Amino acid sequence: MSELIRLVYASEAAFEAAPVKQGVEPSVARILMQSRRNNSRENIGGVLYFGDGHFFQALEGDRNAVNRTYQRIAADPRHRNVTILSLKTVPNRLFADWSMKYVPVEQAVREFVRSRDYQRFEPLRFREEEAEALIKLFHQQQNGDAAAVAKKRSWFGLRNLFFSSRTGSAGN
Ligand SMILES: Cc1cc2nc3c(=O)[nH]c(=O)nc-3n(C[C@H](O)[C@H](O)[C@H](O)COP(=O)(O)O)c2cc1C
């Protein structure tokens, strides 16, 4: 096992994104499926964001495995201007539970872009500090999601308990 690293890059989509009201753009969905299949095999993971025709992705895991995957990604004709924004040795993975987390178009990203004086999502212009800040934001949101899921679960748990006990008493 070599070192644990996090590599963050940005690129420009080489395809015209289909307009989607809900869910994931179809080309991006295919990329996501491929990523999840391969990354779980390689024991790597991370996060992917797609907005304004640009990709922003972090890959985390063993240095050799991340390098191998990045070489394949960089040669993929579905995007161009693939540019590394940050490459670091890290003590642990921020997205350890994800072979590839997908962040949908979100208010938080719009606010981030505005707060940094960009007109739109232009990650190819991000400085290293900006790339790191956005990754941290995605990480925090992940924890927010987990809290929301836990909350929902406990609500459903209570509801199920209520209904099952009612059913139980009706059956008696
Ligand atoms: C923006 C973008 C992100 C990608 N991310 C990953 C990834 O995280 N892991 C991966 O294996 N392939 C990823 N791919 C796909 C690779 O470029 C390549 O097509 C794939 O790894 C080939 O795998 P296969 O030989 O199993 O078909 C990505 C492609 C693009 C355009």
The ligand as an SDF file (V2000), in Angstrom:
LIG
                    3D

 31 33  0  0  0  0  0  0  0  0999 V2000
  -15.6890   13.6460  -16.0510 C   0  0  0  0  0  0  0  0  0  0  0  0
  -15.3460   12.1930  -16.0480 C   0  0  0  0  0  0  0  0  0  0  0  0
  -15.1410   11.5460  -14.8410 C   0  0  0  0  0  0  0  0  0  0  0  0
  -14.8170   10.1960  -14.8080 C   0  0  0  0  0  0  0  0  0  0  0  0
  -14.5930    9.5910  -13.6070 N   0  0  0  0  0  0  0  0  0  0  0  0
  -14.2050    8.2990  -13.5800 C   0  0  0  0  0  0  0  0  0  0  0  0
  -13.8950    7.6640  -12.3540 C   0  0  0  0  0  0  0  0  0  0  0  0
  -13.9880    8.2330  -11.2570 O   0  0  0  0  0  0  0  0  0  0  0  0
  -13.5080    6.3630  -12.4050 N   0  0  0  0  0  0  0  0  0  0  0  0
  -13.4210    5.6680  -13.5740 C   0  0  0  0  0  0  0  0  0  0  0  0
  -13.0550    4.5020  -13.5430 O   0  0  0  0  0  0  0  0  0  0  0  0
  -13.7230    6.2380  -14.7470 N   0  0  0  0  0  0  0  0  0  0  0  0
  -14.1160    7.5330  -14.7800 C   0  0  0  0  0  0  0  0  0  0  0  0
  -14.4180    8.1140  -15.9860 N   0  0  0  0  0  0  0  0  0  0  0  0
  -14.4670    7.2640  -17.1880 C   0  0  0  0  0  0  0  0  0  0  0  0
  -13.0760    7.0030  -17.7340 C   0  0  0  0  0  0  0  0  0  0  0  0
  -12.6490    8.1130  -18.4680 O   0  0  0  0  0  0  0  0  0  0  0  0
  -13.0670    5.7540  -18.6400 C   0  0  0  0  0  0  0  0  0  0  0  0
  -14.0100    5.9090  -19.6680 O   0  0  0  0  0  0  0  0  0  0  0  0
  -13.4070    4.5080  -17.8610 C   0  0  0  0  0  0  0  0  0  0  0  0
  -12.6590    4.4280  -16.6890 O   0  0  0  0  0  0  0  0  0  0  0  0
  -13.1370    3.2600  -18.7150 C   0  0  0  0  0  0  0  0  0  0  0  0
  -13.5570    2.1740  -17.9820 O   0  0  0  0  0  0  0  0  0  0  0  0
  -13.9580    0.8010  -18.6570 P   0  0  0  0  0  0  0  0  0  0  0  0
  -12.7080    0.3190  -19.3470 O   0  0  0  0  0  0  0  0  0  0  0  0
  -14.3780   -0.0500  -17.5250 O   0  0  0  0  0  0  0  0  0  0  0  0
  -15.0800    1.0910  -19.6210 O   0  0  0  0  0  0  0  0  0  0  0  0
  -14.7250    9.4660  -16.0340 C   0  0  0  0  0  0  0  0  0  0  0  0
  -14.9160   10.1310  -17.2330 C   0  0  0  0  0  0  0  0  0  0  0  0
  -15.2290   11.4740  -17.2630 C   0  0  0  0  0  0  0  0  0  0  0  0
  -15.4430   12.1580  -18.5890 C   0  0  0  0  0  0  0  0  0  0  0  0
  1  2  1  0
  2  3  1  0
  2 30  2  0
  3  4  2  0
  4  5  1  0
  4 28  1  0
  5  6  2  0
  6  7  1  0
  6 13  1  0
  7  8  2  0
  7  9  1  0
  9 10  1  0
 10 11  2  0
 10 12  1  0
 12 13  2  0
 13 14  1  0
 14 15  1  0
 14 28  1  0
 15 16  1  0
 16 17  1  0
 16 18  1  0
 18 19  1  0
 18 20  1  0
 20 21  1  0
 20 22  1  0
 22 23  1  0
 23 24  1  0
 24 25  2  0
 24 26  1  0
 24 27  1  0
 28 29  2  0
 29 30  1  0
 30 31  1  0
M  END
$$$$
